[in-house]
Amino acid sequence: MGQTLGAFQLDIISDGTFRLDGGAMFGVVPRVLWERVMPPDEKHRVVLGLNTLLVRTPYDTILVDTGIGTKWSPKYIEMYGIAHETTVPQSLAALGLTPEDITVVINTHLHFDHAGGNTYRAEDARLRPTFPKARYVVQRAEYDHARHPHERDRASYLPEDWEPVAAAGQFDFVAGEVEVSPGVWVVPVRGHNDFTQCVRITSHGQTAFYWADIVPTTAHVPFAWVMGYDLYPVELLENKKRLIPQAAAEGWLNIFEHDPRCPWGYIVAGDNGKYAVQPVT
């Protein structure tokens, strides 16, 4: 599915789906509420999308996040319910593109379900960058933390997802809000962790916003619906209260990275002070 945004072309690039514990995905929200919108399986897991974003501009061909990747053992495929109904390279091929066509990769952060597709295992068993001609944009502080994580988030970081990129000299480290290509900005938003960067895309007065794990699914649009995985839930709530009304007021096209049914849509304000999503079809 594709959308035009001014002079840019946007397409959802799927890496399939996976599953995580529903309680962890919704934190203090009671199960009786969240299971209505995301029913769990017999292991209490909910299905999540792996929705990356392709942005084609007159200047660059950009991929925002790279999915979970294909380097997983059978044990972890079962644990996370990884189902590659498609992969990022297959999704690109459906649009007539190859990984060599990508000139910029933006990693919102380096958790395995966002950066797993950064690299792949080649026929010689070596790990190589999936996108050999791209510069990979990430907050420098996120990379430093990924290499020295603490106990709370160590399981989310896998060195094989980024060390081959560093060894190839393909990282483009940034700090703070930066325009990484004309009309494409990375915007750090603290809450899920310290250094997640969302992506704001603007062209001809139109805006799209890739929320990453700040608002991972449409079910997480309500301010207080934050994940158990979020390290700073109160700060995240405050940032959502700032950004979601802005998204509604300014008519942003919103991309929800982990929603398995609605990868993008428009946030609209209701009469009761709540917000809902109108899906893009």
C-alpha positions in Angstrom: 0.0 0.0 0.0 1.3 3.4 -0.9 0.5 7.1 -0.2 1.8 10.3 -1.7 3.0 13.0 0.6 3.6 16.2 -1.4 6.5 15.3 -3.6 7.3 12.1 -1.7 6.1 8.5 -2.1 5.5 6.5 1.1 5.0 2.7 1.3 4.6 0.3 4.2 7.3 -2.4 4.0 6.3 -5.4 6.1 8.7 -7.8 7.7 5.8 -10.0 8.8 4.5 -10.4 12.3 5.6 -11.6 15.7 4.1 -12.1 19.2 4.8 -10.6 22.6 3.1 -11.0 26.0 -0.1 -9.0 26.1 0.4 -7.9 29.6 3.9 -6.5 28.8 2.5 -4.7 25.8 -0.2 -2.9 27.8 1.5 -2.5 31.3 -1.0 -1.4 33.9 -4.0 -1.5 31.6 -6.3 -4.4 32.8 -6.5 -7.4 30.5 -10.3 -7.1 30.5 -9.8 -3.9 28.5 -6.9 -4.7 26.2 -8.0 -8.1 25.2 -11.0 -6.6 23.5 -8.8 -4.9 20.9 -5.9 -7.4 20.8 -7.0 -10.9 21.8 -4.2 -13.0 23.1 -3.3 -16.6 22.1 -3.1 -19.6 24.4 0.3 -18.4 25.6 -1.1 -14.9 26.4 0.8 -13.3 23.4 -0.7 -10.8 21.0 0.1 -10.6 17.3 2.2 -7.5 16.4 3.1 -6.1 13.0 6.6 -5.3 11.8 5.7 -2.3 9.7 8.8 -0.5 8.3 8.4 2.6 6.1 9.9 3.3 2.7 10.2 7.0 1.8 11.2 7.9 -1.7 12.1 11.5 -2.3 13.9 13.4 -5.0 17.1 13.1 -2.9 17.1 9.6 -1.2 15.4 6.2 -0.9 14.9 5.9 2.8 13.9 2.9 5.0 12.7 3.6 8.5 13.5 0.6 10.7 14.4 -2.8 9.3 12.1 -5.3 11.1 13.1 -8.3 13.1 15.3 -9.9 10.4 15.9 -13.6 9.6 18.9 -14.5 11.8 16.7 -16.3 14.4 17.1 -19.9 15.6 14.1 -22.2 15.8 13.9 -21.8 19.5 13.4 -18.0 19.3 11.2 -18.2 16.2 8.8 -20.3 18.4 9.3 -18.0 21.5 8.4 -14.9 19.6 6.0 -16.4 17.2 7.9 -14.9 14.3 5.9 -15.4 11.1 7.6 -14.0 8.0 4.5 -13.8 5.8 6.9 -11.5 4.0 10.3 -10.0 4.7 11.7 -6.5 4.1 13.7 -7.6 1.0 10.6 -9.4 -0.4 8.4 -6.4 0.3 10.9 -4.2 -1.5 11.1 -6.6 -4.4 7.3 -6.3 -4.8 7.9 -2.6 -5.5 10.8 -3.3 -8.0 13.5 -2.4 -5.5 16.5 -4.3 -4.0 18.4 -3.6 -0.7 21.1 -1.9 -2.9 18.6 0.8 -3.8 18.3 2.0 -0.2 20.5 5.1 0.4 19.4 5.9 4.0 18.3 3.5 6.8 16.9 5.3 9.9 17.0 3.1 13.1 14.5 4.6 15.5 16.4 2.6 18.2 18.4 -0.7 18.2 16.0 -3.1 19.9 15.9 -6.4 18.0 12.4 -6.0 16.5 13.4 -2.6 15.0 17.0 -3.3 13.9 17.1 -7.0 13.3 17.0 -6.6 9.6 20.0 -4.3 9.6 22.1 -7.4 8.9 21.8 -10.8 7.4 23.8 -14.0 7.4 25.4 -14.5 4.0 26.1 -17.8 2.3 29.6 -17.8 3.8 28.0 -17.6 7.3 29.4 -14.1 7.8 27.1 -11.3 9.0 26.9 -8.4 6.6 24.9 -5.2 6.3 21.6 -5.8 4.5 21.7 -2.4 2.8 25.3 -2.1 1.5 25.0 1.4 0.0 23.1 3.0 2.8 24.1 5.1 5.7 22.4 3.9 8.9 21.2 6.9 11.0 20.9 6.4 14.8 21.3 8.5 17.8 24.9 8.2 19.0 23.8 7.8 22.6 21.5 4.9 21.6 24.4 3.1 20.0 26.6 3.7 23.0 23.8 2.4 25.3 23.1 -0.7 23.1 26.8 -1.7 23.5 26.6 -1.3 27.3 23.0 -2.0 28.3 21.7 -2.4 31.8 19.8 -5.4 33.2 16.4 -3.8 32.5 16.8 -3.8 28.7 19.8 -6.1 27.9 17.6 -8.8 26.3 16.4 -6.2 23.7 19.8 -5.6 22.2 21.6 -8.1 20.0 25.1 -7.0 18.8 24.8 -9.0 15.6 22.2 -6.4 14.5 24.6 -3.5 14.5 28.3 -4.5 14.9 28.6 -5.5 11.2 27.2 -2.1 10.3 29.8 -0.4 12.5 32.6 -2.6 11.1 31.6 -1.6 7.6 31.7 2.1 8.5 28.1 2.7 7.6 26.7 4.3 10.7 25.8 8.0 10.6 25.6 9.0 14.2 23.5 12.0 15.1 22.6 13.8 18.3 19.2 15.3 18.9 16.7 16.5 16.3 18.4 16.4 12.9 17.3 16.7 9.2 18.9 13.6 7.8 17.6 14.2 4.2 15.7 17.2 2.9 12.2 17.0 4.5 13.0 14.0 6.7 13.8 14.7 10.4 14.7 12.4 13.3 13.0 13.6 16.5 14.1 12.1 19.8 11.2 11.4 22.2 12.1 10.0 25.6 9.8 7.5 27.3 10.1 4.1 25.8 13.8 4.4 26.5 16.3 7.2 26.6 17.1 7.7 23.0 14.3 6.5 20.7 13.9 8.8 17.7 10.7 9.2 15.9 10.7 10.3 12.2 8.9 13.4 10.9 8.5 13.7 7.1 7.3 16.9 5.5 6.7 17.9 1.9 4.5 20.6 0.4 2.9 21.4 3.7 2.0 17.8 4.5 3.4 15.8 7.4 3.8 12.1 8.2 5.1 10.8 11.6 6.6 7.4 12.4 5.9 6.8 16.0 8.1 3.7 16.6 7.5 2.4 20.1 6.1 5.8 21.4 2.7 4.8 20.0 3.3 1.2 18.7 -0.3 0.4 17.8 -3.5 2.2 17.4 -4.6 0.6 20.7 -1.8 2.7 22.4 -3.2 6.1 21.2 -5.0 6.7 24.6 -2.6 8.6 26.7 -2.4 6.2 29.6 -2.1 3.1 27.5 1.7 2.6 27.6 3.7 -0.6 27.6 5.3 -2.5 30.5 8.4 -2.3 28.3 8.5 1.5 28.6 11.3 2.6 30.9 9.9 6.1 31.6 6.1 5.7 31.5 5.2 9.0 33.2 7.5 10.9 30.8 6.1 9.0 27.9 2.5 9.9 28.9 3.4 13.6 29.0 5.0 13.4 25.6 2.0 11.6 24.2 -0.2 14.4 25.6 1.9 16.9 23.8 2.3 15.1 20.4 -1.0 13.3 19.8 -3.2 16.5 19.9 -0.7 18.1 17.6 -0.9 15.2 15.2 -4.7 15.5 15.2 -4.8 19.3 14.8 -2.2 19.3 12.0 -3.6 16.3 10.1 -0.5 14.1 10.2 -0.4 10.8 8.5 0.6 8.5 11.4 2.6 5.2 11.0 2.1 2.6 13.7 5.0 0.2 13.6 3.5 -2.7 15.5 -0.1 -2.6 14.5 -0.9 -5.8 12.6 -4.1 -4.5 11.0 -3.8 -0.7 10.7 -0.2 0.3 9.8 -1.2 4.0 9.2 -4.0 6.4 9.7 -5.1 9.8 10.8 -5.6 10.6 14.5 -8.9 12.5 15.1 -10.2 14.2 18.2 -13.5 13.1 19.7 -16.1 15.2 21.6 -15.2 13.5 24.8 -11.5 14.6 24.7 -10.4 11.2 23.5 -8.6 10.4 20.2 -9.3 7.7 17.6 -7.7 6.6 14.4 -9.1 6.7 10.9 -7.3 4.0 9.0 -5.7 4.6 5.6 -7.1 2.0 3.2 
